[in-house]
Amino acid sequence: MGRGGYNTMPRKKTAAYLFLAVFFFAPWTASAAGIMVTPYIGIASGYSDNLYFSETGEIDDFILIASPGISVNYTSELLDLQSEIGFGIVRYLDETDANTINQMYTADVVYRALEKLSFNGNFSYTKDTTLESELQETGILGRLSNRHSYNAGGGLTYEISEVSDIDIGYSHGKTAYELSEYTDHTSDDVSIAYNYTINDRLDVLSITPIYRKLDSDISKTDIYGISLGISHVFTETLHSSFHLGTSHSDTRHTEGRSYTRWGWTADASLEKSWQTASASISYTRNTEYTYEGEPAETNRFSVRGSKMLTKRLGIGFTGSYYYTKSLDETQYDLDTRYLEVTPSIKYMITANHSLELVYDYSYAQDKNLTGDNEADRNMVWLIFSFTFPQKW
């Protein structure tokens, strides 16, 4: 949902993505076993009282979004493939210059080469806006801009014994903005995880060294770290995971300044399910580059819950709170807070068709702004969802 008109992707890139889609889909359609193809479409109508999430001069508008797509899953003894193509056609009643078409292309594959050895790979491209993606990832509120994200990676898993294995992975990502004031950036991640199960596989202990390289025209950051983790199964319906690590970052600005810093990372969650309900809480702490092209540390607390009241009627709730702060001595200092709560009610028309009413409240605060440094937004959505699964 960009403030300016939508710029169509270069035709060569579009053709390349369609070729990849055909390349992935066609061979497996020819051999029918183990294929699930699911076309889908969502129609959402909504209202926002602060479309651009501004501190002052709020603009309200009505929104209509059509979201067609298709997912293809293929499973065999040697290969698992999941791929999806989706679009979001966004139209506004008054702010027509903000009309846009979001895009998503993903592919994930696992190949079991040997009894104890498997390889995996993934690719994704997403075109959306900073008020959808960047805000959800970092909790930082900025100007509205179309954003292009590319991610690709791969790795392997080797089973050392019945109770231990090792995971090796690499991924590369690039984020590009259409707004000229924002700074594009890339990331490269390498990790090696050793996992050991105890207590009849109720507990998994892990140790994971990592290396991460973040790069932009403003600065370059190298991050070295290691984390220790434990995943525990209390019962069949109660699971927990806790990972805590330390990291050392080395940031060099293009203008010549540099600094180093010790920090810590965390990834913890607790999940509980019942026959007709589920709930989870989680906390993460990590370092990401922002649209300013510099590193920031994001702390995110999340809760999620759902409950089926009848066979067709259910309610849900999600909530997130972000605390984000720049690493020391960055050129563009950040100190922000972001809160989002989303209650919903959903009615299953059939097993594959549903109607959902969603309310979304968001609040953002920038501690480093003088004067008006707070913004909030109320949104209401009515969403029709239709899926058409086909299995061969």
Buried (B, 14 or more C-beta within 10 A) or exposed (E): BBBBEBEEBEEEEEEEBEEBBEEBBEEBEEEEEBBBBBBBBBBBEBBBEBBBBBBEEBBBBBBBBBBBBBBBBBBEEEBBBBBBBBBBBBBBEEBEEBBBBBBBBBBBBBBBEEEEEBBBBBBBBBBBBBBBBBBBBBBBBBBBBBBBBBBBBBBBBEBEEEEBBEBEBEBBBBBBBBBEEBBBBBBBBBBBBBBBBEEEEEBBBBBBBBBBBBBBEBBBBBBEBEBEBBBBBEEEEEBBBBBBBEBEBEBBBEEEEEEEBEBEBBBBBBBBBEEEBBBBBBBBBBBBBBBBBBBBBBBBBBBBBBBBEEEBEBBBBBBBBBBBBBBEEBBBBBBBBBBBBBBBBBEBEEEEEBBBEBEBBBBBBBEEEEEEEEBBBEBEBEBBBBBEEEEE
